[in-house]
Amino acid sequence: MSTFIRSLMKVLIGLIPTLFMFYILIELFPYTGLGRIVALPSIFILNTIIIVLGVYITHRLNRKRLSYTLAWFTILLLTVLNTIVLYPQEFSPSVSKQVWYSISAIKNFDDSPIKDMKLPISHTNEGANEKYIVALYKYRLQIPLDGSYFIYREYKSDMSSNDTAIKTIEDIPTKLKGHHKLIWWFLETTRR
């Protein structure tokens, strides 16, 4: 196999973590607005350049086992971090801040007051959304199941288009959005 084909294969394999991160970020942090149209191709091109440079540098290392492995680990870590940091959010804080808020809310689970269920769902109140999800999980058995409680407190007059009323506890995770589903899943898994 020619050197060019081997190098091309390394670049393509090196781009797999970037594509995987795109999928995860789009699923967990969907509110990108039009920024995604510009950001994803830009991130892809930047990560491709980093990987091509990595192929060139690792080719110069003459395959010294430890330095070669360490170089590729660093390159792939850099592309994953680059993808996370540059991924846009239309009106929410950055992905890394939202992850931090989620971890903080989960760590403070025992101290989560019921009043957090009444926090304004906001993209400006730092960590309010994540605290809301944690409180929603913690106090889920106190939610009236008669359809009078609405997830994210969103009442829609046309309920056929977006039913946010809670009628069973099992309704809640199906109506959560983005990374809030992951927070709920984590709490379900660790807090049984």
VOBA-1610 file (N, C-alpha, C; in pm, whole numbers, padded with zeros to 5 digits, always signed):
BEGIN
Met+00085-00117+00000Met+00000+00000+00000Met+00089+00124+00000Ser+00054+00220-00084Ser+00138+00339-00096Ser+00128+00426+00030Thr+00228+00512+00049Thr+00232+00601+00164Thr+00113+00696+00164Phe+00075+00742+00045Phe-00039+00834+00036Phe-00168+00766+00084Ile-00192+00645+00042Ile-00315+00572+00082Ile-00314+00548+00233Arg-00198+00509+00287Arg-00187+00488+00433Arg-00214+00618+00508Ser-00159+00727+00460Ser-00179+00856+00525Ser-00326+00898+00517Leu-00388+00877+00401Leu-00530+00910+00383Leu-00616+00827+00479Met-00583+00699+00494Met-00657+00612+00587Met-00642+00663+00731Lys-00523+00706+00768Lys-00502+00760+00903Lys-00585+00885+00925Val-00592+00972+00825Val-00673+01093+00837Val-00820+01057+00853Leu-00869+00965+00770Leu-01009+00926+00778Leu-01042+00860+00912Ile-00955+00774+00960Ile-00975+00711+01090Ile-00966+00815+01201Gly-00874+00910+01186Gly-00860+01016+01285Gly-00981+01107+01294Leu-01061+01114+01187Leu-01181+01198+01186Leu-01302+01130+01250Ile-01293+01001+01278Ile-01406+00930+01339Ile-01446+00992+01474Pro-01352+01023+01565Pro-01395+01087+01691Pro-01466+01221+01669Thr-01424+01298+01569Thr-01490+01425+01539Thr-01634+01401+01496Leu-01656+01306+01407Leu-01792+01276+01360Leu-01877+01221+01474Phe-01818+01138+01558Phe-01889+01084+01674Phe-01929+01197+01769Met-01839+01292+01792Met-01869+01406+01878Met-01978+01494+01816Phe-01975+01511+01684Phe-02083+01585+01617Phe-02218+01523+01651Tyr-02226+01391+01637Tyr-02352+01321+01664Tyr-02396+01343+01809Ile-02305+01322+01903Ile-02338+01338+02045Ile-02381+01481+02075Leu-02306+01578+02027Leu-02338+01718+02054Leu-02471+01760+01992Ile-02499+01714+01872Ile-02626+01748+01807Ile-02742+01688+01886Glu-02726+01567+01938Glu-02832+01502+02016Glu-02851+01568+02152Leu-02741+01598+02221Leu-02750+01647+02359Leu-02761+01799+02370Phe-02712+01871+02272Phe-02714+02018+02275Phe-02766+02070+02141Pro-02895+02051+02115Pro-02949+02079+01981Pro-02969+02226+01948Tyr-02965+02314+02046Tyr-03001+02453+02021Tyr-02883+02536+01971Thr-02852+02518+01845Thr-02737+02587+01787Thr-02777+02703+01696Gly-02901+02708+01658Gly-02944+02810+01563Gly-02872+02791+01431Leu-02851+02899+01362Leu-02782+02893+01232Leu-02632+02875+01247Gly-02583+02889+01368Gly-02440+02873+01392Gly-02387+02737+01352Arg-02472+02634+01359Arg-02429+02499+01323Arg-02392+02490+01176Ile-02459+02568+01091Ile-02432+02564+00948Ile-02288+02606+00919Val-02239+02702+00993Val-02102+02751+00975Val-02004+02672+01061Ala-02043+02643+01185Ala-01950+02584+01282Ala-01908+02442+01247Leu-02002+02355+01211Leu-01965+02216+01187Leu-01865+02201+01072Pro-01886+02264+00956Pro-01783+02252+00852Pro-01649+02314+00895Ser-01654+02425+00968Ser-01531+02489+01015Ser-01456+02398+01111Ile-01528+02338+01204Ile-01466+02246+01300Ile-01407+02126+01225Phe-01483+02074+01128Phe-01437+01959+01050Phe-01308+01992+00976Ile-01303+02108+00912Ile-01183+02149+00837Ile-01065+02169+00931Leu-01087+02237+01044Leu-00980+02258+01142Leu-00927+02126+01196Asn-01018+02035+01231Asn-00975+01905+01281Asn-00902+01824+01174Thr-00945+01837+01050Thr-00875+01768+00940Thr-00732+01821+00927Ile-00716+01952+00937Ile-00582+02013+00931Ile-00496+01962+01046Ile-00553+01957+01167Ile-00478+01907+01283Ile-00435+01763+01261Ile-00524+01681+01207Ile-00492+01539+01184Ile-00389+01523+01073Val-00401+01601+00966Val-00301+01595+00857Val-00163+01634+00912Leu-00158+01739+00992Leu-00031+01776+01056Leu+00017+01664+01147Gly-00075+01600+01216Gly-00040+01487+01302Gly+00018+01371+01223Val-00039+01343+01106Val+00014+01236+01020Val+00157+01271+00978Tyr+00177+01396+00941Tyr+00311+01441+00900Tyr+00410+01428+01016Ile+00371+01475+01134Ile+00461+01471+01250Ile+00490+01326+01292Thr+00386+01243+01298Thr+00408+01104+01341Thr+00488+01026+01237His+00479+01065+01111His+00561+01001+01007His+00709+01028+01034Arg+00739+01147+01087Arg+00877+01185+01121Arg+00929+01113+01244Leu+00839+01059+01327Leu+00882+00993+01451Leu+00938+00854+01426Asn+00928+00805+01303Asn+00977+00673+01267Asn+00919+00563+01355Arg+00795+00585+01394Arg+00719+00484+01467Arg+00784+00438+01599Lys+00844+00530+01669Lys+00890+00497+01804Lys+00764+00478+01886Arg+00746+00361+01939Arg+00619+00316+01996Arg+00555+00417+02094Leu+00625+00456+02196Leu+00566+00541+02299Leu+00536+00681+02246Ser+00632+00741+02177Ser+00610+00877+02127Ser+00503+00879+02017Tyr+00496+00774+01936Tyr+00396+00763+01831Tyr+00255+00754+01892Thr+00241+00668+01991Thr+00112+00650+02059Thr+00072+00777+02133Leu+00165+00837+02202Leu+00138+00961+02275Leu+00099+01074+02180Ala+00165+01082+02067Ala+00132+01185+01969Ala-00010+01167+01917Trp-00050+01045+01882Trp-00186+01022+01832Trp-00292+01043+01940Phe-00259+01005+02062Phe-00351+01031+02173Phe-00374+01182+02188Thr-00266+01258+02181Thr-00275+01404+02194Thr-00354+01465+02077Ile-00329+01417+01957Ile-00399+01467+01839Ile-00550+01442+01849Leu-00586+01320+01885Leu-00728+01287+01896Leu-00795+01362+02011Leu-00726+01376+02122Leu-00780+01452+02235Leu-00800+01599+02194Leu-00703+01653+02122Leu-00713+01792+02075Leu-00833+01811+01982Thr-00858+01716+01893Thr-00971+01730+01801Thr-01105+01719+01875Val-01112+01631+01975Val-01236+01618+02053Val-01261+01746+02132Leu-01158+01796+02199Leu-01173+01921+02276Leu-01207+02038+02185Asn-01144+02044+02070Asn-01173+02147+01971Asn-01320+02143+01929Thr-01371+02024+01907Thr-01511+02007+01867Thr-01605+02057+01976Ile-01576+02021+02101Ile-01662+02062+02212Ile-01656+02213+02233Val-01538+02270+02233Val-01522+02413+02262Val-01581+02500+02152Leu-01567+02460+02027Leu-01615+02542+01916Leu-01761+02516+01877Tyr-01823+02416+01937Tyr-01962+02384+01905Tyr-02051+02498+01953Pro-02134+02555+01867Pro-02211+02674+01905Pro-02336+02641+01984Gln-02380+02738+02061Gln-02509+02734+02130Gln-02577+02868+02103Glu-02699+02863+02055Glu-02767+02985+02013Glu-02789+03082+02129Phe-02851+03036+02235Phe-02880+03125+02346Phe-02843+03064+02480Ser-02795+02945+02481Ser-02752+02880+02605Ser-02604+02906+02626Pro-02555+02882+02748Pro-02410+02891+02769Pro-02338+02787+02684Ser-02208+02794+02681Ser-02129+02698+02603Ser-02155+02556+02654Val-02122+02459+02571Val-02141+02319+02607Val-02064+02286+02734Ser-01940+02333+02744Ser-01860+02301+02863Ser-01923+02359+02989Lys-01982+02478+02981Lys-02051+02536+03097Lys-02175+02455+03132Gln-02250+02414+03032Gln-02369+02335+03059Gln-02334+02201+03123Val-02224+02141+03079Val-02178+02016+03140Val-02139+02042+03285Trp-02067+02152+03309Trp-02028+02188+03445Trp-02151+02211+03533Tyr-02250+02284+03483Tyr-02373+02308+03559Tyr-02444+02177+03589Ser-02443+02084+03494Ser-02508+01955+03515Ser-02437+01876+03625Ile-02306+01872+03619Ile-02229+01801+03722Ile-02253+01863+03858Ser-02252+01995+03864Ser-02274+02066+03990Ser-02414+02037+04045Ala-02515+02040+03961Ala-02652+02013+04005Ala-02665+01870+04057Ile-02603+01775+03989Ile-02609+01635+04032Ile-02535+01617+04164Lys-02418+01681+04177Lys-02342+01670+04302Lys-02420+01727+04420Asn-02503+01828+04395Asn-02582+01891+04501Asn-02723+01833+04510Phe-02739+01711+04464Phe-02871+01646+04462Phe-02936+01649+04601Asp-02863+01610+04704Asp-02920+01602+04839Asp-02963+01738+04892Asp-02900+01844+04844Asp-02933+01980+04891Asp-03033+02050+04800Ser-03082+01980+04700Ser-03173+02041+04603Ser-03310+02065+04667Pro-03351+02192+04680Pro-03482+02221+04741Pro-03594+02208+04638Ile-03714+02187+04687Ile-03830+02175+04598Ile-03854+02304+04521Lys-03809+02416+04575Lys-03828+02544+04506Lys-03752+02549+04373Asp-03650+02461+04355Asp-03580+02456+04226Asp-03673+02412+04113Met-03783+02347+04147Met-03881+02309+04044Met-03955+02432+03993Lys-03941+02542+04062Lys-04008+02665+04020Lys-03910+02767+03962Leu-03782+02726+03948Leu-03683+02818+03889Leu-03728+02855+03749Pro-03702+02978+03710Pro-03739+03014+03572Pro-03651+02938+03474Ile-03715+02875+03378Ile-03639+02808+03273Ile-03580+02920+03189Ser-03450+02926+03194Ser-03384+03043+03138Ser-03249+03004+03082His-03204+03081+02988His-03072+03058+02933His-02974+03159+02988Thr-03021+03244+03078Thr-02933+03344+03139Thr-02905+03312+03285Asn-02997+03243+03353Asn-02979+03207+03492Asn-02888+03085+03498Glu-02765+03104+03539Glu-02664+02999+03531Glu-02702+02874+03610Gly-02716+02765+03538Gly-02743+02636+03599Gly-02888+02613+03639Ala-02977+02707+03613Ala-03117+02692+03655Ala-03183+02571+03588Asn-03157+02551+03461Asn-03219+02440+03389Asn-03177+02305+03447Glu-03049+02294+03478Glu-02996+02169+03533Glu-03048+02146+03675Lys-03056+02253+03754Lys-03112+02241+03890Lys-03259+02200+03882Tyr-03329+02254+03784Tyr-03470+02219+03764Tyr-03485+02069+03737Ile-03401+02013+03651Ile-03410+01871+03617Ile-03380+01785+03738Val-03278+01823+03816Val-03243+01747+03936Val-03358+01753+04036Ala-03416+01872+04057Ala-03530+01885+04149Ala-03651+01807+04095Leu-03671+01810+03965Leu-03781+01736+03903Leu-03767+01587+03933Tyr-03644+01536+03923Tyr-03622+01395+03955Tyr-03641+01368+04103Lys-03582+01452+04186Lys-03586+01431+04330Lys-03730+01433+04383Tyr-03811+01524+04332Tyr-03948+01542+04382Tyr-04054+01489+04285Arg-04015+01397+04198Arg-04105+01346+04094Arg-04231+01281+04152Leu-04220+01223+04270Leu-04337+01157+04329Leu-04438+01258+04385Gln-04399+01384+04394Gln-04489+01488+04444Gln-04558+01566+04331Ile-04526+01531+04209Ile-04587+01599+04094Ile-04729+01547+04076Pro-04827+01637+04063Pro-04963+01589+04038Pro-04971+01524+03900Leu-05030+01407+03895Leu-05036+01331+03770Leu-05173+01344+03701Asp-05238+01455+03726Asp-05369+01478+03666Asp-05361+01561+03538Gly-05240+01585+03490Gly-05222+01663+03368Gly-05213+01812+03393Ser-05209+01853+03520Ser-05202+01997+03551Ser-05058+02047+03563Tyr-04960+01955+03567Tyr-04819+01997+03574Tyr-04758+01978+03436Phe-04690+02082+03388Phe-04632+02079+03255Phe-04480+02080+03265Ile-04418+01989+03191Ile-04271+01983+03190Ile-04217+02115+03140Tyr-04112+02162+03199Tyr-04055+02293+03170Tyr-04158+02404+03191Arg-04267+02369+03258Arg-04377+02463+03284Arg-04429+02528+03156Glu-04426+02452+03048Glu-04474+02502+02918Glu-04618+02460+02898Tyr-04707+02552+02903Tyr-04847+02523+02872Tyr-04871+02563+02728Lys-04917+02469+02650Lys-04949+02497+02510Lys-05100+02486+02492Ser-05159+02587+02437Ser-05304+02583+02416Ser-05339+02475+02313Asp-05251+02454+02217Asp-05273+02349+02118Asp-05193+02227+02163Met-05251+02146+02250Met-05178+02033+02309Met-05151+01923+02207Ser-05217+01924+02092Ser-05191+01821+01994Ser-05052+01835+01932Ser-04999+01959+01929Ser-04869+01980+01866Ser-04753+01955+01961Asn-04774+01978+02091Asn-04663+01961+02185Asn-04720+01935+02324Asp-04747+01811+02352Asp-04807+01775+02480Asp-04699+01771+02587Thr-04701+01871+02674Thr-04602+01875+02781Thr-04662+01845+02917Ala-04789+01807+02921Ala-04854+01773+03047Ala-04802+01638+03097Ile-04782+01631+03229Ile-04734+01507+03290Ile-04853+01430+03346Lys-04872+01309+03295Lys-04983+01225+03343Lys-04932+01101+03414Thr-04805+01064+03387Thr-04740+00954+03459Thr-04593+00992+03480Ile-04531+00930+03576Ile-04388+00956+03601Ile-04306+00915+03478Glu-04350+00812+03409Glu-04279+00765+03290Glu-04284+00867+03176Asp-04379+00960+03181Asp-04388+01066+03080Asp-04268+01160+03085Ile-04215+01180+03205Ile-04115+01286+03223Ile-03992+01266+03135Pro-03922+01151+03142Pro-03800+01141+03060Pro-03826+01150+02910Thr-03943+01110+02866Thr-03972+01116+02723Thr-03993+01259+02675Lys-04024+01349+02767Lys-04051+01488+02729Lys-03935+01582+02758Leu-03827+01526+02813Leu-03708+01608+02838Leu-03635+01635+02708Lys-03557+01741+02707Lys-03486+01783+02587Lys-03335+01774+02607Gly-03265+01738+02500Gly-03119+01743+02498Gly-03053+01670+02613His-02954+01737+02673His-02875+01673+02779His-02954+01653+02907His-03072+01710+02916His-03156+01687+03034His-03198+01540+03041Lys-03215+01475+02924Lys-03243+01332+02924Lys-03127+01254+02986Leu-03005+01297+02958Leu-02887+01230+03013Leu-02879+01250+03165Ile-02912+01370+03213Ile-02914+01395+03358Ile-03016+01302+03423Trp-03136+01295+03367Trp-03241+01210+03421Trp-03196+01064+03423Trp-03140+01017+03312Trp-03091+00878+03304Trp-02986+00852+03410Phe-02891+00944+03426Phe-02786+00927+03525Phe-02846+00917+03666Leu-02941+01005+03697Leu-03003+01001+03829Leu-03083+00873+03848Glu-03152+00828+03746Glu-03226+00702+03755Glu-03133+00585+03780Thr-03017+00588+03715Thr-02922+00478+03726Thr-02851+00477+03862Thr-02818+00594+03914Thr-02737+00601+04036Thr-02818+00622+04163Arg-02941+00663+04152Arg-03021+00697+04272Arg-03137+00604+04297Arg-03128+00481+04261Arg-03240+00386+04283Arg-03247+00345+04426
//
